[in-house]
Amino acid sequence: MPNISDFVATSYDRVPYKSQPFRQSHPDRLAVIATLHGMSPSPIERARVLELGCASGGNLLPIADQFPEGTFLGVDLSSRQIQDGQRLIEQAGLKNVELRHQDILAFDAPADSFDYILCHGVFL
Ligand SMILES: C[S@@+](CC[C@H](N)C(=O)[O-])C[C@H]1O[C@@H](n2cnc3c(N)ncnc32)[C@H](O)[C@@H]1O
């Protein structure tokens, strides 16, 4: 019997999600909210941004384009969506963003690797 990750990957490979910008997750907005809560968020212009469950990058790629000095990593379980996004990166000539085919449950990174972590619409 396939596990839940296999099922999710296959279903989004078969029917890709319509990936588009989701303004609530923009680092600009997150930085404002963090500031209002007394935090000192990193400047968004050079931020290191991770998006978990990025689909084909419809949210992440426009932000990467907006902030060429930032670095962006998107992770998603669906290889088809990741490949679609990688084609878009190529076509747009973006140099500061990577999309990675991986289960976020297996994603690991050193502490303090990212200034902003976005995750929307991913149910585990
Ligand atoms: C409903 S879509 C949301 C896409 C995007 N975050 C948005 O809000 O527009 C859910 C996405 O999460 C991804 N996903 C679900 N479980 C995952 C997992 N364990 N690891 C990586 N990606 C996962 C799916 O492949 C799919 O692209």
Ligand as a Chemical Component Dictionary entry (heavy atoms), coordinates in Angstrom:
data_LIG
# 
_chem_comp.id                   LIG 
_chem_comp.type                 NON-POLYMER 
_chem_comp.pdbx_formal_charge   0 
_chem_comp.three_letter_code    LIG 
# 
loop_
_chem_comp_atom.comp_id 
_chem_comp_atom.atom_id 
_chem_comp_atom.alt_atom_id 
_chem_comp_atom.type_symbol 
_chem_comp_atom.charge 
_chem_comp_atom.model_Cartn_x 
_chem_comp_atom.model_Cartn_y 
_chem_comp_atom.model_Cartn_z 
_chem_comp_atom.pdbx_ordinal 
LIG C1  C1  C 0  -2.835 22.815 -2.127 1  
LIG S1  S1  S 1  -1.206 22.908 -2.830 2  
LIG C2  C2  C 0  -0.700 24.514 -2.233 3  
LIG C3  C3  C 0  0.411  25.099 -3.045 4  
LIG C4  C4  C 0  0.924  26.471 -2.565 5  
LIG N1  N1  N 0  1.610  26.374 -1.293 6  
LIG C5  C5  C 0  -0.203 27.463 -2.478 7  
LIG O1  O1  O 0  -0.702 27.766 -1.404 8  
LIG O2  O2  O -1 -0.611 27.979 -3.535 9  
LIG C6  C6  C 0  -0.294 21.811 -1.715 10 
LIG C7  C7  C 0  1.147  21.588 -2.170 11 
LIG O3  O3  O 0  1.864  20.970 -1.112 12 
LIG C8  C8  C 0  2.680  19.952 -1.650 13 
LIG N2  N2  N 0  2.919  18.965 -0.580 14 
LIG C9  C9  C 0  2.019  18.284 0.148  15 
LIG N3  N3  N 0  2.624  17.474 1.037  16 
LIG C10 C10 C 0  3.966  17.664 0.851  17 
LIG C11 C11 C 0  5.137  17.122 1.464  18 
LIG N4  N4  N 0  5.066  16.215 2.436  19 
LIG N5  N5  N 0  6.352  17.549 1.036  20 
LIG C12 C12 C 0  6.444  18.482 0.041  21 
LIG N6  N6  N 0  5.371  19.032 -0.579 22 
LIG C13 C13 C 0  4.156  18.630 -0.176 23 
LIG C14 C14 C 0  1.879  19.398 -2.808 24 
LIG O4  O4  O 0  2.687  18.687 -3.747 25 
LIG C15 C15 C 0  1.265  20.672 -3.380 26 
LIG O5  O5  O 0  2.095  21.263 -4.348 27 
# 
loop_
_chem_comp_bond.comp_id 
_chem_comp_bond.atom_id_1 
_chem_comp_bond.atom_id_2 
_chem_comp_bond.value_order 
_chem_comp_bond.pdbx_ordinal 
LIG C1  S1  SING 1  
LIG S1  C2  SING 2  
LIG S1  C6  SING 3  
LIG C2  C3  SING 4  
LIG C3  C4  SING 5  
LIG C4  N1  SING 6  
LIG C4  C5  SING 7  
LIG C5  O1  DOUB 8  
LIG C5  O2  SING 9  
LIG C6  C7  SING 10 
LIG C7  O3  SING 11 
LIG C7  C15 SING 12 
LIG O3  C8  SING 13 
LIG C8  N2  SING 14 
LIG C8  C14 SING 15 
LIG N2  C9  SING 16 
LIG N2  C13 SING 17 
LIG C9  N3  DOUB 18 
LIG N3  C10 SING 19 
LIG C10 C11 SING 20 
LIG C10 C13 DOUB 21 
LIG C11 N4  SING 22 
LIG C11 N5  DOUB 23 
LIG N5  C12 SING 24 
LIG C12 N6  DOUB 25 
LIG N6  C13 SING 26 
LIG C14 O4  SING 27 
LIG C14 C15 SING 28 
LIG C15 O5  SING 29 
# 
